[in-house]
């Protein structure tokens, strides 16, 4: 069996690769040299002593705080679920507006895509700060932050799923006299529902993680306990909070992966 000889690289290809490698190395070097990191403080005796005091306490969780931690964890899950549910519904019309095979008008399609792109530029924490100032420090601010931020991602994924449908089915229904409503409910929606559900469940995983830190700025959830525990230097309670977050997030990841696999 004769082996196929590898094509020789041209000088142009070699030069381009070297230029890219040098540019990346220069970028990394510039980043590390421009950041004012005081390495003597990072590896100082005080830092090591603090770690020796904090880490053992975090590895000894305060199980007496389990009740209040789970109460706030459930609030975090409710925030994530409500926000994801709102986003999964509100993202649908914007996704249809942004899908190229649904809207032929380029201006309207650009408006839909622009809305989704604009929403994705705002992180959850920034939105949470805005809504905390607007509606006060409560879980509703967290719900609104999660919902608005999730619309951007879900809308883009929904639009891509809509653009990937089999248009032959839609065209065949139209050719046989089906109106637009019938075409939508019997030709388009059955093709996109499994992917829509899968994306919504996947986004719920992300929103659960995001919701755990929204309470730090007053948007409800378990982040509130983290703020209080850190302020009181209660590291054993922080360990309990982290343990609950890890277990709940891993369990949700496992369950959602199984559900998405069955749906798709």
C-alpha positions in Angstrom: 0.0 0.0 0.0 1.6 3.2 -1.1 1.2 6.3 1.1 0.0 9.5 -0.5 2.7 12.1 -0.3 1.9 15.2 1.6 1.8 18.3 -0.5 4.8 20.6 0.1 4.1 23.9 1.7 4.9 26.9 -0.3 7.1 29.7 1.0 4.0 31.9 1.1 2.2 29.5 3.4 5.2 29.1 5.7 5.7 32.9 5.8 2.0 33.5 6.7 2.2 30.9 9.5 5.3 32.5 11.0 3.8 36.0 10.8 0.7 34.7 12.6 2.8 32.9 15.3 4.9 36.0 15.9 1.9 38.2 16.1 0.2 36.0 18.6 3.3 35.7 20.7 3.8 39.5 20.6 0.2 40.0 21.7 0.5 37.7 24.6 3.8 39.4 25.6 2.3 42.8 25.4 -0.7 41.8 27.5 1.4 40.3 30.3 3.8 43.2 30.4 1.1 45.9 30.2 -0.9 44.5 33.1 0.3 45.8 36.4 0.5 42.5 38.4 2.4 42.7 41.6 3.7 39.1 41.7 5.4 39.7 45.0 2.0 40.2 46.6 0.5 37.2 44.8 3.1 34.9 46.3 3.6 36.8 49.5 3.5 35.2 53.0 0.4 37.1 53.8 -1.5 35.7 50.8 -0.4 32.2 51.6 -1.5 32.6 55.3 -4.9 33.8 54.2 -5.3 30.8 51.9 -4.3 28.5 54.7 -7.0 30.0 56.9 -9.8 30.3 54.3 -9.5 27.1 52.3 -9.7 24.7 55.2 -12.9 26.5 56.4 -14.5 26.3 53.0 -13.7 22.6 52.8 -15.6 22.2 56.1 -19.1 23.2 55.1 -21.5 24.5 57.7 -24.4 21.9 57.4 -26.4 23.9 59.9 -27.0 26.5 57.2 -28.3 23.9 54.8 -31.9 25.0 55.2 -31.5 28.7 54.4 -29.0 27.9 51.6 -31.5 25.5 49.9 -34.3 28.1 50.3 -32.2 30.7 48.5 -31.1 28.1 45.9 -34.8 27.3 45.1 -35.3 31.1 44.7 -32.4 31.1 42.3 -33.9 28.2 40.3 -37.3 30.0 40.2 -35.5 33.2 38.9 -33.8 31.1 36.2 -36.9 29.2 35.2 -39.2 32.2 35.0 -36.6 34.2 33.1 -35.9 31.4 30.6 -39.7 30.8 30.1 -40.3 34.5 29.3 -37.3 34.6 26.9 -38.2 31.4 25.1 -41.6 32.9 24.3 -40.6 36.5 23.5 -37.7 35.3 21.3 -40.0 33.5 18.9 -41.5 36.5 17.0 -38.1 38.2 16.8 -36.5 35.0 15.5 -39.1 34.8 12.7 -38.4 38.4 11.9 -34.7 37.7 11.6 -35.0 34.5 9.6 -34.1 35.1 6.0 -36.5 32.4 4.6 -39.4 33.9 6.5 -39.0 37.7 5.9 -37.8 38.7 2.4 -37.7 42.4 3.2 -34.0 43.1 4.0 -34.8 46.1 6.2 -37.2 44.2 8.5 -34.8 41.3 8.6 -32.0 43.7 9.6 -34.2 45.1 12.3 -34.8 41.7 13.8 -31.1 40.7 13.6 -30.1 44.1 15.1 -32.4 43.7 18.0 -30.9 40.3 18.8 -27.4 41.5 18.4 -28.0 44.6 20.5 -29.5 42.5 23.4 -26.5 40.1 23.3 -24.1 43.0 24.0 -25.4 43.5 27.5 -24.3 41.0 30.2 -26.7 39.8 32.9 -24.9 41.8 35.6 -25.3 45.1 33.8 -29.0 44.4 33.1 -29.5 43.3 36.7 -28.0 46.7 37.9 -30.4 48.5 35.6 -33.4 46.6 36.8 -32.4 46.8 40.4 -32.4 50.5 40.1 -35.7 50.4 38.2 -37.8 47.9 40.3 -35.8 47.7 43.5 -33.6 45.0 45.0 -35.8 41.9 44.6 -35.9 38.7 42.6 -38.1 40.3 39.9 -35.1 42.4 38.9 -33.2 39.1 38.4 -36.0 37.6 36.4 -36.0 40.6 34.0 -32.2 40.6 33.6 -32.2 36.8 32.8 -35.2 37.1 30.4 -33.8 40.1 28.4 -30.3 38.6 28.2 -31.6 35.2 27.1 -33.8 36.6 24.3 -30.6 37.6 22.4 -29.1 34.1 22.4 -32.4 32.1 22.0 -33.6 34.5 19.2 -30.4 33.9 17.3 -30.5 30.1 17.7 -34.2 30.0 16.9 -33.6 32.1 13.7 -30.9 29.6 12.6 -33.3 26.7 13.3 -36.0 28.4 11.2 -33.6 29.0 8.3 -32.6 25.3 8.4 -36.2 23.9 7.9 -37.2 22.0 4.7 -38.9 24.6 2.6 -40.1 21.9 0.2 -42.8 21.0 2.7 -43.9 24.7 3.0 -43.9 25.1 -0.8 -45.9 21.9 -1.3 -48.5 23.0 1.2 -48.8 26.4 -0.4 -49.1 24.8 -3.8 -52.0 22.7 -2.5 -54.0 25.7 -1.4 -52.9 26.0 2.3 -53.1 29.5 3.7 -50.3 31.1 5.7 -51.8 30.1 9.1 -52.1 26.5 8.0 -48.6 26.5 6.6 -47.2 27.9 9.8 -48.9 25.5 12.1 -48.6 22.3 10.0 -45.5 23.0 7.9 -43.1 25.1 9.9 -43.8 24.7 13.6 -43.6 20.8 13.6 -40.1 21.1 12.2 -38.8 23.6 14.7 -40.4 22.7 18.0 -37.9 20.0 19.0 -34.9 22.3 18.4 -36.7 25.2 20.1 -37.3 23.0 23.2 -33.7 21.8 23.2 -32.3 25.3 23.0 -34.7 26.6 25.8 -33.6 23.8 28.1 -29.9 24.4 27.3 -30.4 28.1 28.0 -32.0 27.2 31.4 -28.7 25.5 32.3 -26.8 28.7 31.5 -29.4 30.9 33.4 -29.1 28.8 36.5 -25.4 29.5 36.7 -26.0 33.2 35.9 -28.7 33.5 38.5 -26.3 32.4 41.3 -24.4 35.6 41.2 -27.2 38.1 40.5 -28.0 38.3 44.2 -24.6 39.9 44.8 -26.0 43.1 43.4 -29.4 42.7 44.9 -31.3 40.8 42.2 -32.3 37.9 44.5 -31.2 34.3 44.8 -28.3 32.6 46.5 -25.9 35.4 45.6 -27.4 37.4 48.5 -26.2 34.8 51.0 -22.8 34.8 49.3 -22.5 38.6 49.9 -23.5 38.3 53.6 -21.3 35.4 54.2 -18.2 37.1 52.6 -18.9 40.3 54.6 -19.0 38.3 57.8 -15.9 36.2 56.8 -18.1 33.1 57.3 -16.0 30.8 55.1 -17.6 27.6 56.3 -21.0 28.9 55.1 -19.5 29.9 51.8 -18.3 26.3 51.5 -21.9 25.1 52.1 -23.2 27.5 49.5 -20.6 26.4 46.9 -21.4 22.7 47.6 -25.1 23.2 47.1 -24.5 25.2 43.9 -22.2 22.5 42.5 -24.6 19.7 43.3 -27.6 21.5 41.9 -25.9 22.7 38.7 -24.4 19.2 38.0 -27.8 17.6 38.5 -29.5 20.1 36.2 -26.8 19.6 33.5 -27.3 15.8 33.7 -31.1 16.0 33.5 -31.2 18.6 30.8 -28.7 16.7 28.7 -30.9 13.6 29.0 -34.1 15.5 28.1 -32.5 17.3 25.2 -31.1 14.0 23.8 -34.6 12.4 24.0 -36.2 15.4 22.4 -33.8 15.8 19.5 
